[in-house]
Amino acid sequence: MRGSTPPTPARAQILAIDGVRGGRLVPNDDLIGPIDSSDEWIRQRTGIITRARARADQSVIDLAADASVRVLARANLAATDIDAIILATVTHFFQTPSAAAILAERIGARGAAAWDISAACAGYCYGIGHADALVRAGAARHVLVVGAEKLSDFIDPTDRTISYLLGDGAGAAIVGVGATQGIGPTVWGTDGSRAGLVGQTRGWREPGAAPPTLTQEGPSVYRWAVTAIPKLARQAVAAAGIDLADLGAFIPHQANLRIVDQFVKALKLPDHVVVARDIVETGNTSAASVPLATERLLREGTVPGGALALSVGFGAGLAYAAQVTRLPGGEQ
Ligand SMILES: CC(C)(COP(=O)(O)OP(=O)(O)OC[C@H]1O[C@@H](n2cnc3c(N)ncnc32)[C@H](O)[C@@H]1OP(=O)(O)O)[C@@H](O)C(=O)NCCC(=O)NCCS
């Protein structure tokens, strides 16, 4: 604009990460009846032993609020310090008003810009990409990015393509101005030609129909993921200007332990890179999966704060995104 001087670009970092899982760890045996499956089949094909499920009276916004309050405390920030809230979810029952607007009010961040994004299991990595751009452009100083899902509200217990995979939880990060740039370029995209492979069984408004649940063509998504995602991961590492050997952690979307292991093999990841395997206990929590897997690594001390992590999300759309970030807590 006339007369204005472009601001010096700020540097963006992830200042804190935290999260909450549904409080009930549901074992395979509780779910196998309606899908004619077995504990052994689920463990062998997916690695899942339990999945975290929320209480019936908890909503996706309750989970998002719990994670947000925790991450604010961890970052030593007040809700009023937050300029923007990006909530990635596919399990909010309303298309409008947004879950993010309600979350803002719930945590005491009234006045913050707030919006939802729908990029399924890639949603959190999309959100980090948005937040990074906002902070670097000077449009926000602190952005709260939340991936939150109550997938158990969208399960048909007789759908053997997906019902046993899904869990509930919320993971949250605060992206803010830092002394150095701690978020690499987000490499992202969609392949809408595969939009039919995973998603809702039907739209919200089909006369006389029951509410939608989730379903997928699992083997097709599997084949796509093990081919497309290692390429995406390599692109994100190259875009960050580092080598795979510089990574401290690899945090892919927790869709299936076999998929995670195939990624590791395809990438020929050095042994010192810690691989997130939160799916074994938590299940697949879609947009919450990457931040919750990150939260576990940091909480258990498997990876030190300040290490470089490669995060990769992929899912319905098909939407995908990857970026290298410096984990909070160490030297920034
Ligand atoms: C869903 C998934 C776990 C299924 O595993 P899979 O190894 O591909 O299994 P398949 O569907 O090929 O089925 C293999 C066999 O198990 C059977 N089977 C399928 N689902 C089953 C279940 N839930 N329980 C028991 N048996 C099952 C099939 O009928 C088939 O039997 P057959 O060999 O006698 O024909 C796997 O395909 C997957 O994880 N896909 C990707 C999911 C994903 O990334 N989604 C997007 C992001 S959320």
PDBQT file of the ligand as one rigid body, heavy atoms in Angstrom, charges set to zero:
ROOT
HETATM    1  C1  LIG A 401      -7.443 -51.000   6.732  1.00  0.00    +0.000 C 
HETATM    2  C2  LIG A 401      -6.233 -51.905   6.756  1.00  0.00    +0.000 C 
HETATM    3  C3  LIG A 401      -5.720 -52.050   8.183  1.00  0.00    +0.000 C 
HETATM    4  C4  LIG A 401      -6.614 -53.304   6.276  1.00  0.00    +0.000 C 
HETATM    5  O1  LIG A 401      -5.462 -54.132   6.276  1.00  0.00    +0.000 OA
HETATM    6  P1  LIG A 401      -5.063 -54.941   4.949  1.00  0.00    +0.000 P 
HETATM    7  O2  LIG A 401      -3.859 -55.711   5.280  1.00  0.00    +0.000 OA
HETATM    8  O3  LIG A 401      -4.997 -53.986   3.797  1.00  0.00    +0.000 OA
HETATM    9  O4  LIG A 401      -6.261 -55.945   4.830  1.00  0.00    +0.000 OA
HETATM   10  P2  LIG A 401      -7.206 -56.265   3.558  1.00  0.00    +0.000 P 
HETATM   11  O5  LIG A 401      -8.317 -55.296   3.510  1.00  0.00    +0.000 OA
HETATM   12  O6  LIG A 401      -6.334 -56.467   2.330  1.00  0.00    +0.000 OA
HETATM   13  O7  LIG A 401      -7.761 -57.657   3.983  1.00  0.00    +0.000 OA
HETATM   14  C5  LIG A 401      -6.952 -58.820   4.164  1.00  0.00    +0.000 C 
HETATM   15  C6  LIG A 401      -7.833 -59.958   4.615  1.00  0.00    +0.000 C 
HETATM   16  O8  LIG A 401      -8.371 -59.647   5.923  1.00  0.00    +0.000 OA
HETATM   17  C7  LIG A 401      -9.800 -59.574   5.864  1.00  0.00    +0.000 C 
HETATM   18  N1  LIG A 401     -10.212 -58.421   6.656  1.00  0.00    +0.000 N 
HETATM   19  C8  LIG A 401     -10.410 -57.134   6.249  1.00  0.00    +0.000 A 
HETATM   20  N2  LIG A 401     -10.749 -56.361   7.307  1.00  0.00    +0.000 NA
HETATM   21  C9  LIG A 401     -10.767 -57.178   8.376  1.00  0.00    +0.000 A 
HETATM   22  C10 LIG A 401     -11.024 -56.964   9.737  1.00  0.00    +0.000 A 
HETATM   23  N3  LIG A 401     -11.333 -55.750  10.228  1.00  0.00    +0.000 N 
HETATM   24  N4  LIG A 401     -10.936 -58.018  10.588  1.00  0.00    +0.000 NA
HETATM   25  C11 LIG A 401     -10.612 -59.258  10.117  1.00  0.00    +0.000 A 
HETATM   26  N5  LIG A 401     -10.350 -59.518   8.829  1.00  0.00    +0.000 NA
HETATM   27  C12 LIG A 401     -10.424 -58.489   7.974  1.00  0.00    +0.000 A 
HETATM   28  C13 LIG A 401     -10.152 -59.409   4.420  1.00  0.00    +0.000 C 
HETATM   29  O9  LIG A 401     -11.427 -59.932   4.146  1.00  0.00    +0.000 OA
HETATM   30  C14 LIG A 401      -9.056 -60.183   3.739  1.00  0.00    +0.000 C 
HETATM   31  O10 LIG A 401      -9.356 -61.572   3.801  1.00  0.00    +0.000 OA
HETATM   32  P3  LIG A 401      -8.938 -62.560   2.593  1.00  0.00    +0.000 P 
HETATM   33  O11 LIG A 401      -7.440 -62.536   2.558  1.00  0.00    +0.000 OA
HETATM   34  O12 LIG A 401      -9.512 -63.850   3.036  1.00  0.00    +0.000 OA
HETATM   35  O13 LIG A 401      -9.568 -61.977   1.365  1.00  0.00    +0.000 OA
HETATM   36  C15 LIG A 401      -5.108 -51.317   5.843  1.00  0.00    +0.000 C 
HETATM   37  O14 LIG A 401      -5.491 -51.476   4.494  1.00  0.00    +0.000 OA
HETATM   38  C16 LIG A 401      -4.806 -49.885   6.100  1.00  0.00    +0.000 C 
HETATM   39  O15 LIG A 401      -4.311 -49.509   7.154  1.00  0.00    +0.000 OA
HETATM   40  N6  LIG A 401      -5.031 -49.006   5.091  1.00  0.00    +0.000 N 
HETATM   41  C17 LIG A 401      -4.650 -47.610   5.102  1.00  0.00    +0.000 C 
HETATM   42  C18 LIG A 401      -5.474 -46.819   6.071  1.00  0.00    +0.000 C 
HETATM   43  C19 LIG A 401      -5.174 -45.346   5.928  1.00  0.00    +0.000 C 
HETATM   44  O16 LIG A 401      -4.022 -44.957   5.869  1.00  0.00    +0.000 OA
HETATM   45  N7  LIG A 401      -6.234 -44.532   5.876  1.00  0.00    +0.000 N 
HETATM   46  C20 LIG A 401      -6.107 -43.120   5.566  1.00  0.00    +0.000 C 
HETATM   47  C21 LIG A 401      -5.634 -42.280   6.659  1.00  0.00    +0.000 C 
HETATM   48  S1  LIG A 401      -6.672 -42.388   8.054  1.00  0.00    +0.000 SA
ENDROOT
TORSDOF 0
